[in-house]
Amino acid sequence: MKNVVALIMAGGKGERLMPLTKSRSKPAIPFGGIYLLADLSLSNCINSEVYKIFILPQYKSQTLIQHLESGWNIFSQALGHFLRIVPPQMMTGDKWYQGTADSIRQNLLMIEAEKPSHLLILSADHVYKMNYASFKHYHDSCNSDVTIAVIETPKSEAKEYGVLQVDSDFRVTGFQEKPKNPAPIPGQPNICLASMGIYIFSAPVLIDLLKKSDLPDFGKDILPSILKSHKVMAYPYRKENRIEEVVFFTDEEGSRAEKPVEVAPDSGYWRDVGNLDAYWNANMDLTGQTPYFNLYGVRWPMRTAQRQFPPVKTLSVSGTEGQALHGLARDSLVSHGCVIGGGLVRNSVLSYNVSIHRGAEIDESVIMENVDVGRFCQIKKAIISDGTKIPARTVIGFDPKSDRRRFSVTARGIVVVTKEDFEKNI
């Protein structure tokens, strides 16, 4: 992977994630308590031994840039490794980045200076673990000009994505953008291939394409236009991607034991966090005894900028009738600085510095940093934005009509709460 250069698209507005993107871009949205979404693609790069990375922000990028500067300065310039933050500089004209391909075109001089053999195009707002070395091996073994990662998707769900048509060898023959009747895989009439927005190009091919064309986007413009002139292959992610992981278990004596390295169950996991429901789902997938997406692996760790907060604290306090109320978190992720003072947290994700007061109950919710949940609140299936102070005995997530009068509610019924909601309702 020595001559592979990764280019991470991190400029998304994230309009469907409002109000979470009110002051930050989509890749800078918190995830899993201590991470930002961008950390996942960056961690995949490091774990795949891709050490030359350009990250291309655009909209509301200050939060992301500060995070990268404080937590990702781990690269050795002496070894030729780097993470370079490349905001729009209008190097080729007076326009911002017009699309994924245009963002790379505007920085071609910088990219060519690295003399890459391959260019890996990634998004900074997906949740997944991917071995890019295996992706490159597949690309090279197919003698491909460009390879597109695809995820096997039921036909009934594929209409929400860009769908690739392929032949029996998985060579791409056509593209469909959110089709009403998506084309299935040959021989599998109920399965389609949805584009993951992850590409690997042979570097000379991509550089030549960008110099000869001013088309702005890969998925919509460039890739459909080269199917006859170039070899474009599909990479079946769930079939080919393999993340080796150490598996721990409890032996007969109750001690922690270790199994040999084997394929991690979440090797085929991928979510595009495109809207609030998808964001809530992705966080819920982290909870429980056997999470769908596991942050606790040792061979494929997820890295981030660790914040300086004290350890988690739980307290037992007296209830209204003198009974003891124990601060508990069950099947949940709880970040540094949190204090659970006689409250109960179940199947939830708490970010930094969250306070849960006496008698409060939190179920299946995402609580962002610096949130204060008052006494005897009841909160279920909610996203609570950073800095929100929830008054005592507030009930959220149990009465849809009441929730819609006070807060934003998603199509699936997830209640989204911000500090402004309480300021305007006081």
N, C-alpha and C positions, 0 to 999 in steps of 0.2 A: 504493500500500500504506500510505499515511499513516495511515489510520484503522482499520487491521487490528491487532487485539490477539491475540497468540499466548499460549496457555495450555499449558504442557508438563507432562504427567503424569510425575512422577519419584519416585513413592512405592512402586514395586514391591519386594516382598520378595525375589523371585528365588530361591524355594526349590529349583527344579530346577537352579540354578547352584551349589548348595552343593558343595564348601566355599568357593568363591570369594566367596560372599556372607555368610560367617560374621560379618564385622565391617563390612560396607558394603552399601548397597542395590544393586539391579541396575543402575541408570543410572550408578553410580560404578565399575563394573567396568572395568579397563584394556582398551584396544583399540588394536591397531596400534602398540604400543610406547610412545607418548607421550600418547595420548588417553584420555579416559574416554568411555563410550558416549554420555553426555549431550551431549558436544561436537558430535556430528554433527547433531542436530536444531537446536541453537543456531547452528551454522555455516550450515545451510540457511536459517534465519531471516535472518541478516545478509546472506547472498548474495542473498536474495529481497527485500531492503530492508524487512524487518519489524523494526522497532526498538522495539516496545513488547511486552515479554515478561514474563509471570508464570511462574515455575517452582514447582511444587507438590510438595515432598518430603514424606516421612512416615517410613518405617522407616529406622533406622540411617543417618541423613542427614548425620552430621558430616563424613565424607570428601568428600561431594559439595559441601556448603556451603563448606568450606575451599577446595576447588578453584575454585568459582565466584567466591568473594571475591578469590582471588589472580590469576585469569586472565581474568575476564570483566568487569572494571570499566572497560569501554571506551566506555560510553554517555554522551552529552551530555544532561544534565538541562536545559540551556538550550534545546535543540531539542525537548524533550519525549520524548526517548528514554530507555529504562530497561530494566534486568533486575532484577526484584524477586523475591526468594526468599520464598515464602509457606508456612511450615510450618503444620500444623494449629493453629488458635487457638480452636477451638470457639466461633466467632462466633455460631452459631445454635442452640447446645445443648451438651450435655456428651458428644458423640461425636466420635471421630476421623473422618477421611474414610471414608465407607462405600462409595465407588465413584467412577468417573470423573466422573459428573454431580454427585454430592454434593460433590466437592471444589471444583467451580466454584460450586455453589449457596451453599456456606458463605462464599464470597468475592465475592458479587454486588455488594455495596456498593462495594468497591474497584474492581471491573471497570466498573460503571456510571459511576463518576466520570470514566473516560477517554472516555466518549461514543463507543464504537467503532461502526463500520458493519458490521464482520464480526468473528467470533470463530473463530480457527484453533486446533483442538484437536489436540495432538501427543503422541506418546509419546517418552520419553527413552531408550529401549532398542532402537531400530531402527538398522540400518546401511543407509544409502541417501543419494542426492543428489536433492533434489526442489525444483523451482522453484515456490514457493508463489504467485508472481504468475500463472503459467499456470493453477494450480489455481483461483485466485480468478476469473480471466477466464472459465474454463469454467463455474464456478458462476453468474456473472452473466449470461453469454450464454444459459444454460438457464433463467434466471429462477427459480432453485431456492431453496427455503427452507434446505435442507441438502444438501451434497454429500459423498459418502463416497469416499475413494480406495480403489481395488480393484486387485489385481494378477491378471493372467491366469495361471491355474494349471491344469496338467493334471488332468483329473477324478480320476485315480488318486491324486493327492496332496492334493486339496482337502478330504478328510475330516478333515484335521488343523486346519482353520480354520473361521471363521465365513464362510458362503457367502451371497452376495446373489443373489436372483432378480431379473431385469430383463426389461423388454419390449424391443422392437426399437430404441427410442430411448434405452435405458439408464436409463429411469426405474425405480426400485427398486419391486418388487412383493411381495417377501417376503424373509425371513431364515431361514437354516438354521444351527444351531450344531453344528459338527463332525458333519455328516450322514453316514450310511452310504452313501446314494445321492445325492450332491450334484447340484443342478440346474445344467445347462450354460447357456452363452450361447445365445440363440436363433440357430439356423443354424450353431452350432459345437458339435456334440454331445460333443466330447472336451475342451472348455475350460470352466472355471468361473471365477467371480469371487470371490476371497478378500478379505475386508476387511483393510485395512492398519491399522485403528485410527486413521486420520487423517481428520478431519472439518473442513469449514468451514461455519459457520452464518451466516445473516444475523442480526446481533446482536439486533434486537428479537424475532425468532422464538425464539431460545434463551433469552433472558431471560424471556420470557413462559412458555415451557414449564417452566422451572425454578421459577418462582414458583407455578405452578398444580399442580405435582406434586412428590411427595417420592421418586419413583423414583430409585434410587442410581446406575444405570449406563447409559451410552449404548447400547452394542451389544446388551446383553441386555434392556434395559427400555424406554428412551425411544424409540429409533428404530423398533423394530417396532410401537410403539403409535401412530405418527403417519403411517403410510403412506397412510391414506385422507384425513386432514385436511390434510396438507402435501405439497409437492412435494419428493420425495427423489430425488436423482440419483446415479448411480455415475460416477466419474471413472476411465477406463481408463488406469492409470498408465503401463504400458509403451508404449501407443500415443501418449499425449498429452504425457508429460513429456519435455522437451528441455533438456539442459544443454549450452550452447555452450562449447567448449573449444579452446584453441590446441593443435595437434598438432605435436610436434617429431620430426625424423627426421635421419638422417645422409646428407648429399649425396654425390655421386660423389667429391669430394675429401676425404671423411672429416670434414667440418666439420658442426657442428650447424646445422640449418636449421629453418625454421618454416613450417608450412602455414597457409593461411587458417583462420579460425575455422570449426569444424564441430561437429556433434553428437557429444558424448562417447559412446564405446561403453558406458559404465556408466550411461547415463541411465535404463535400465530395471532397474537392479540394486536389490534390496531383500531384506533378511534380518531376520526377527524372531529375535533372539538369546535364544531361550526356554529352551534347555538347553545342556549342556556340548558336545554334538556340534555344535550350530549355532554355538556360540561358537568352537570350533576351526575349523570350516569358514570362518567369516567372516574369521578371521585368516589362514588359508591363502589366501584369495582375494586377499590383498594382495601375495602373493609372486610370484616368477617375472618373466620378461621382459615379458610382457603380462598384468598382473593383471586379474582380473575386476572388482575395485574399486580405482580408482586414486587414491592420496592426493597425487599430484604435479601435479595440474592447477594452472594459474595464474589461471584466470578463476572457478573455484569452489573456493577454498581451504578446507581444514578447519583451524579454529582451536582452540587449547587454551592451558592455562597451561604455559609452557615452564619446565622445571626447571633449576636451576643445577648442571650437571655438566660436566666437561671433555669434549673431543672423544673420539670412538672411537679406540682404540689397538689395532693388531695387532702381534704379535711373532713373530719366527722364533726357535725355541729348539732345543736339541739333544735328539734322541730317545735311547732306551735303548741303541741301538747306534751312536750318534754321528751318525746322519743328521739333516739339518735338518728340523724340523717347522714349517711355516709357518702362521701364524694367518690363516685365510681365512674370508670369508663370501660365499656364492654364492646369488644369487636370494633374498636375505633382507632384512629390515628390522632395522637395528641402531641402538639409541638411544644418546643421550649417556651418557658414563661407562662404557661397556662396554670390557672388555679381553679380546681373544682372543689368548691366549698360546700359540701353537702348536697350537691346536685348529681344527676344521673345522665350520662352520655352513652348512647347506644348507636352503633353502626353509623358513625359520623366522622368527619374530618375537621379537626380544630387547628387553625394556623397559630402563629406566634401570639403570645400575650393575651389570651382569651380568659375572661373571668366568668365562671358559672356559679351563681349564688345559690343559697339554701333553697332546697325544694324544687329547683328548676329541672326540667326534663327535656333532653334534646334527642331526637330520633331522626336518623337518615337525613342528616343535614350537613351542609358545608358552611363552616363558620370561619370567616377570614380574620386577619390579625386585628388586635386592639378592640375586639368586640366585648361588650359587657352585657351579660344576660342576667336580668334582675331576678329577685326571689319569686319562686313558684311560677315562673314562666313555663309554658308548654309550646314546644316548637317541633314541628314534624315536616319532613320533605321540603326543606327551605334552603336557600342560599342567602346568607347574611353577609353583606358587604362590609369592608374594613371600616373600623371606627364607629360602628353603630352601637348606640347605648339603648338597650331594650328595657322599658320600664317594667317594674314588678307586675306579675300576674298577667302579662300579655300572652294571648293565645294566637298562635300562627300555624296554619296548615290543617285545621280541623273543620273550618266552616268556609267553603269556597266563596260564597256570596260576600261574607264579611271580608275575606282576604282581598277580593277584587276591588272592593271599595277603598281599601287602604294601601294596597301594594300592587306590584306587577306580578302576574301569574302566567306561567308558560302554558303551552298547549297541553302538556302532560299534567299540569296542575302543580308544578313546583313554584313555590312562593319566593319571590326575589325581593329582599328588603335592603334598603340603604338608610344611612343616617338622616338623609333629607326627608324620608318618609315620616319619621317621627317628629321632625322639626315642623313640617307643614300640618301635621295632625294635632299638634299640641294646642 
